[in-house]
Amino acid sequence: MKTFRFALIGCGRIAKKHYEAIAAMPNASVAAVCDIVPERARSVGEKLGVPWYTDYHEMLEKETVDIVNILTPSGLHAEHTIDVVTRYGKEIVCEKPMALRLPDADRMIRACDAKRVHLFVVKQNRYNLPVQKLREALDAGRFGRIALGTVRVRWSRDQRYYDQDAWRGTWAMDGGVVVNQASHHIDLLLWMLGEPVSVMAKSATYFSKIEVDDTALAIVTFRSGALGLIEATTATRPDDLEGSLSVLGERGSVVIGGFAVNRMDTWRFIDERPEESAAVVKEFSEMPPNVYGYGHQRFLEHVVDCLEHGKHALIDGIEGRKTIELFNAIYESVETGREVALHFEPRLGRKP
């Protein structure tokens, strides 16, 4: 069995989820790590017992690597992905969001296509057990016509969070609450409800001294006629409250709650099935220790499975792009005060 060798570019907050997931797989290993902050690179490298670098070019020239994980600030994802693919032709795992601007996402997709490599975009919440059960019910047609889908991200990020790194809370490198904190939840809304055709949004900054917003609301109209509501904030105090998803249809309603879209709160259908007792539905829930959940493990296992067996990726560049287009439209609406149609060309929205 082939062992897939991963290299991590970026040793910040999210890197731990990646190297722990890789370590748990029998056919994967971390070959090397890199960060421009020497202390971070050294700390992770020594912890894992692998070479560490402050220059990813040096790392990729010296080490044998199959897959490169882009874990740098969001505003650098496109630059680093395109550079790594163009120069070294490596398979890419890119943390969310894959880019901040739609043209950058398109350039990433084109670069990977040109080199015939995969672009896997990290959307680990798709692998949450209750989310998988919801998707199964949708695919089985149990909801009938969908009326409403909602996501709520009510998390707490105080000034200390934004002060950890200079890039946090900036338009150029981080993006607002919709981009950073709600990216996964918007992906889930799109995965469940399909193609959006327009959005109307408002946002504001309340409790932190940052460039970006800490609170946003958006109403999305979907091609099917369903409506979607996105509520995102980092202004919850004193702690994280929820990261939730709900889908309401003519024949049933499902609400997934918890702070990481991890707990099945409501599972009700007109066509009730004997095997779906309250006790069984409770088994659809998970209790992860933090907002990241358990999905990174399942996501990276999927990456390796796709590469080993030639399978199609669940979340490739095209899927990742859908989220980018919607949050670009959301900020276009915030700036113009108008409903914005998808697909559109950004003119007045925030641009790095």
Secondary structure, 3 states (H helix, E strand, C coil): CCCEEEEEECCCCCHHHHHHHHHCCCCEEEEEEECCCHHHHHHHHHHHCCCEECCHHHHHHHCCCCEEEECCCHHHHHHHHHHHHHHHCCEEEECCCCCCCHHHHHHHHHHHHHHCCCEEECCHHHHCHHHHHHHHHHHCCCCCCEEEEEEEEECECCHHHHCCCCCCCCCCCCCCCCCCCCHHHHHHHHHHHCCEEEEEEEEECCCCCCCCCCEEEEEEEECCCCEEEEEEECECCCCCCEEEEEEEECCEEEEEECCCCCEEEEEEECCCCCCCCHHHHHCCCCCCCCCCCCHHHHHHHHHHHHHHHCCCCCCCHHHHHHHHHHHHHHHHHHHHCCCEECCCCCCCCCCC
